[in-house]
């Protein structure tokens, strides 16, 4: 190879290497996309829209939310993973997708660590155990007694096989020695509609989906599934204090980007989201839905994922739950 050709090749390599940084330096210059891999109306969708609206204001570019439901979130996840890592596509992810899915599918179509760069958490979404008013159980202990007296007579809905709310019920059953029938749906809102319609009797539901129905008496809350009572439902005990010691479900919502997204863009998004979640109006919006804003660094998010894997892997395997 002549010296001139060698120089030209080295020049091209240098230019290509500078391209991502040049894009990062001018970012953002067009609309940013938040992919939500679930139907509209759920906790992931609400977080995406609240944060996206404020992010558009702070960055000076539109942020659109695209709902891509199906296959437990895998359809939206694959689309995001295959998108260009240019800082214009991000994926809203609950811990169910990043943690539980690894044990639910024989061949998961994405790798949580290889296909995505972690951005950070945006909030936690507590789960509440609710029953219809006509179910003769006014407490967790009464529900356990009812379920034991009539095995498989009670049915519960969830947003699909292997979703956090399905797994919450399976954990509850295993810890209480009860037998109830699982009815999976394509999304938590569909499950809730059938609960309200009388086709199922109970549900471990995202608090934002059911808090209005609890307040108007259409559903009865028996317990919250975290380690402390919710300020939005102060009269509802935790499931642990109501008679199932050690029962706790931590559901979080985070943000990831296609692998290879410039680190400077990820740092900017992380920083801006932290500012947004500190705004009183945003915190008030989250609180009215029973949600809690929470931010982390990418490194802290990875540590949480790996910790959750150690917790949920054995539960899913021992219960023999499969989503495919």
C-alpha positions in Angstrom: 0.0 0.0 0.0 1.4 3.4 -1.0 1.9 6.1 1.7 -0.9 8.2 0.1 -3.4 5.3 0.3 -2.3 4.5 3.8 -2.9 8.1 4.8 -6.3 8.2 3.2 -7.3 5.0 5.0 -6.2 6.4 8.4 -8.0 9.6 7.7 -11.2 7.8 6.9 -10.9 5.7 10.1 -10.4 8.9 12.1 -13.4 10.6 10.6 -15.6 7.6 11.2 -14.4 7.5 14.8 -15.3 11.1 15.3 -18.8 10.8 13.9 -20.6 9.6 17.1 -18.9 12.4 19.1 -19.9 15.0 16.5 -23.5 13.8 16.7 -23.4 13.9 20.4 -22.1 17.5 20.3 -25.0 18.7 18.3 -27.7 16.5 19.9 -30.6 16.9 20.0 -31.6 18.2 16.6 -34.8 16.2 16.0 -37.6 14.4 17.8 -36.7 12.0 20.6 -38.7 8.8 20.8 -39.8 7.0 24.0 -40.9 3.4 23.2 -43.3 2.0 25.8 -43.6 -1.8 25.2 -47.1 -1.9 26.8 -50.6 -0.5 26.1 -51.5 3.1 26.9 -52.8 3.9 30.4 -50.4 1.8 32.5 -47.7 3.0 34.9 -45.0 2.7 32.3 -47.0 4.8 29.9 -47.8 7.5 32.4 -44.2 7.8 33.5 -43.1 8.1 29.9 -45.6 10.9 29.2 -45.0 12.9 32.3 -41.2 12.8 32.0 -41.3 13.1 28.2 -43.3 16.3 28.3 -40.9 18.0 30.7 -37.9 16.6 28.9 -39.1 18.2 25.7 -39.3 21.5 27.4 -35.8 21.3 28.9 -34.1 20.0 25.7 -36.0 22.1 23.2 -37.0 19.1 21.1 -40.3 17.1 20.9 -40.4 13.8 22.8 -43.0 11.4 21.4 -44.3 8.3 23.2 -44.9 5.2 21.0 -46.8 2.3 22.5 -45.5 -1.1 21.1 -47.3 -3.8 23.2 -47.1 -7.5 22.9 -45.2 -10.6 24.0 -44.7 -9.3 27.5 -42.9 -6.2 26.3 -40.5 -8.1 24.0 -41.9 -6.6 20.7 -41.1 -3.1 21.8 -37.8 -4.1 23.4 -36.6 -5.7 20.1 -37.6 -2.6 18.1 -35.7 -0.4 20.5 -32.6 -2.7 20.5 -32.5 -2.6 16.7 -32.8 1.2 16.5 -29.8 3.4 15.8 -27.8 4.3 18.9 -27.9 8.0 18.1 -29.7 9.3 21.2 -33.1 9.6 19.6 -34.6 6.3 20.7 -35.1 5.2 24.4 -37.0 2.3 25.9 -39.2 2.5 29.0 -38.5 -0.7 31.0 -40.0 -2.2 34.1 -38.0 -4.6 36.2 -40.2 -7.5 34.9 -38.6 -7.0 31.4 -35.1 -6.5 32.6 -35.1 -9.2 35.3 -38.0 -11.7 35.2 -38.1 -12.2 31.4 -34.6 -13.9 31.5 -36.1 -16.8 33.4 -39.5 -16.9 31.6 -38.4 -17.3 28.0 -36.3 -20.2 26.7 -34.8 -17.8 24.2 -35.2 -14.1 25.1 -35.0 -12.0 21.9 -32.8 -9.4 23.6 -30.0 -9.3 26.2 -30.6 -6.7 28.9 -26.9 -5.9 29.2 -25.5 -6.5 25.7 -28.3 -4.9 23.7 -28.9 -1.9 25.9 -27.1 0.9 27.7 -28.7 1.7 31.0 -29.8 5.3 31.7 -31.3 5.0 35.1 -34.5 4.6 37.1 -37.4 7.0 36.9 -39.8 5.7 39.6 -41.2 2.9 41.6 -44.8 1.6 41.2 -46.2 -0.1 44.3 -48.5 -3.1 43.9 -51.8 -3.4 45.8 -53.8 -6.5 46.6 -57.4 -5.7 45.7 -60.7 -7.6 45.7 -64.2 -6.9 44.4 -66.6 -5.6 47.1 -68.7 -8.8 46.8 -65.8 -11.0 47.8 -66.3 -12.0 51.5 -62.9 -11.0 52.6 -62.1 -7.7 54.4 -58.5 -8.5 55.3 -55.6 -10.5 54.0 -56.2 -13.2 56.6 -59.8 -13.5 55.6 -58.8 -13.9 52.0 -56.3 -16.6 52.9 -59.0 -18.4 54.9 -61.5 -18.1 52.0 -58.9 -19.4 49.4 -58.0 -22.4 51.6 -61.7 -23.3 52.2 -62.4 -23.2 48.5 -59.3 -24.2 46.5 -59.2 -22.8 42.9 -62.6 -21.1 43.4 -61.0 -17.7 43.3 -59.4 -16.3 40.2 -57.0 -13.4 39.7 -56.1 -11.5 36.6 -52.7 -10.2 35.5 -51.1 -8.3 32.6 -49.8 -11.6 31.3 -47.8 -14.7 32.2 -44.6 -13.7 34.0 -45.5 -10.1 34.6 -44.6 -8.7 38.1 -48.3 -8.9 39.1 -48.6 -12.5 38.1 -45.4 -13.3 40.0 -46.7 -11.4 43.0 -49.7 -13.6 43.2 -47.6 -16.8 42.7 -45.4 -15.7 45.6 -48.4 -15.0 47.7 -49.9 -18.4 46.9 -46.6 -20.2 47.8 -46.2 -18.2 51.0 -49.8 -18.8 52.2 -50.4 -22.3 50.9 -53.4 -21.2 48.8 -54.7 -22.2 45.4 -56.2 -19.7 43.0 -56.6 -19.7 39.3 -54.5 -17.3 37.1 -56.2 -15.5 34.2 -53.6 -13.8 32.0 -54.5 -10.8 29.8 -52.6 -8.7 27.3 -52.0 -5.8 29.7 -52.9 -4.8 33.2 -55.8 -2.6 32.1 -57.6 -5.5 30.4 -57.2 -7.5 33.6 -58.6 -4.7 35.6 -61.6 -4.3 33.3 -62.5 -7.9 33.8 -62.0 -7.6 37.6 -64.4 -4.6 37.6 -66.8 -6.6 35.4 -67.0 -9.5 37.8 -65.2 -12.1 35.7 -62.3 -12.4 38.3 -62.3 -11.8 42.0 -59.0 -10.3 42.9 -55.8 -8.8 41.5 -52.3 -7.7 42.5 -52.5 -4.5 40.6 -50.3 -1.4 40.0 -51.5 1.2 42.5 -52.0 3.9 39.8 -54.5 1.7 38.0 -56.7 1.0 41.0 -56.4 3.9 43.4 -59.4 5.7 42.0 -61.6 2.5 42.2 -60.4 2.0 45.8 -61.5 5.5 46.7 -64.9 5.2 45.1 -65.6 1.8 46.6 -65.6 -0.3 43.4 -62.6 -2.2 44.8 -61.4 -3.1 48.3 -57.7 -2.8 49.1 -56.5 -5.5 51.5 -52.8 -4.8 51.5 -49.9 -3.0 49.8 -47.0 -5.1 48.6 -44.0 -2.9 49.8 -42.3 -2.6 53.1 -44.3 0.5 54.3 -47.8 1.9 54.0 -48.5 4.3 51.1 -49.1 8.0 51.9 -51.9 7.8 49.3 -53.5 4.9 51.1 -52.6 5.4 54.7 -55.4 3.1 56.0 -54.3 0.1 54.0 -51.7 -2.2 55.8 -48.8 -3.8 54.1 -49.4 -7.5 53.2 -46.5 -8.3 55.5 -48.1 -6.6 58.6 -51.5 -8.0 57.6 -50.4 -11.6 58.1 -47.8 -12.7 55.5 -44.4 -11.8 57.1 -41.6 -11.2 54.6 -43.9 -10.6 51.6 -42.6 -7.7 49.5 -42.7 -6.8 45.8 -40.5 -4.0 44.5 -41.6 -2.8 41.0 -39.5 -0.1 39.3 -39.6 1.7 36.0 -36.4 2.6 34.2 -35.0 3.9 31.0 -32.5 2.3 28.6 -31.0 3.2 25.2 -29.8 1.0 22.3 -26.2 -0.3 23.0 -23.6 2.1 21.7 -25.5 5.3 22.5 -22.9 8.1 23.2 -22.2 8.2 26.9 -22.5 12.0 26.9 -26.1 11.8 25.7 -26.9 9.2 28.4 -25.4 11.4 31.0 -27.4 14.4 29.8 -30.7 12.4 29.8 -29.9 11.0 33.3 -29.2 14.5 34.6 -32.3 16.1 33.1 -34.6 13.3 34.4 -33.2 13.8 37.9 -34.1 17.5 37.6 -37.5 16.7 36.3 -38.3 14.3 39.1 -37.3 16.9 41.7 -39.9 19.3 40.4 -42.7 19.8 43.0 -45.4 19.6 40.3 -44.0 16.3 38.9 -43.7 14.8 42.4 -47.3 15.8 43.1 -48.4 14.2 39.9 -46.7 11.0 40.8 -48.1 11.1 44.4 -51.7 11.4 43.2 -51.1 8.1 41.3 -49.5 6.4 44.2 -46.1 6.4 42.4 -42.8 7.5 43.8 -40.2 9.3 41.7 -36.7 7.7 42.0 -33.5 8.2 40.1 -30.3 6.3 40.0 -27.0 6.3 38.0 -26.6 3.6 35.3 -24.3 1.8 37.7 -26.8 1.7 40.5 -29.5 0.5 38.0 -27.3 -2.4 37.0 -26.7 -3.3 40.6 -30.5 -3.4 41.2 -31.0 -5.6 38.2 -28.4 -8.1 39.3 -29.8 -8.1 42.8 -33.3 -8.7 41.5 -32.1 -11.6 39.4 -30.8 -13.3 42.5 -34.2 -12.9 44.1 -36.6 -13.7 41.4 -34.7 -16.4 39.4 -35.3 -19.1 42.1 -38.9 -18.1 42.5 -39.7 -18.4 38.8 -37.8 -21.6 38.4 -39.3 -23.3 41.5 -42.9 -22.4 40.3 -42.1 -23.7 36.8 -43.5 -20.5 35.2 -42.9 -20.1 31.4 -44.1 -17.4 29.1 -43.4 -19.2 25.8 
